[in-house]
Amino acid sequence: MSRRGPSKADQKAARKRDRAEERARESAEWDEHMVLEPAELRALLTHLTAELRAVDCDHTFRLTKAWAGANGQGWARLEPSLAHFGGTCDCKVLANVDPEARVDTWARY
């Protein structure tokens, strides 16, 4: 380190380290809070995509609950998991609980 502060190389290394730490935190968060396996989550999102093309979201979990019941997922376990990631209704599950956005940070992908 010089009198002017960290070198450009040191700054770059610190940014890289910070990004790696953030990815590790996000991965741990997904592993801790997401109760669905990756294939199950993809199936739910595919279901919601198809259903929400046909009907508008009524800002409930009507479609998500129907999928959960048909796929043996307990709602009491699933709802808090989806809510943790911003899924507060069917359209918000589709918009906010997106594994593709986290494909590089969720270890199970």
Secondary structure, 3 states (H helix, E strand, C coil): CECCECCHHHHHHHHHHHHHHHHHHHHHHHHHHCCCCHHHHHHHHHHHHHHHHHCCCCCCCHHHHHHHHHCCCCHHHHHHHHHHCCCCCHHHHHHHCCHHHHCCCCCCC
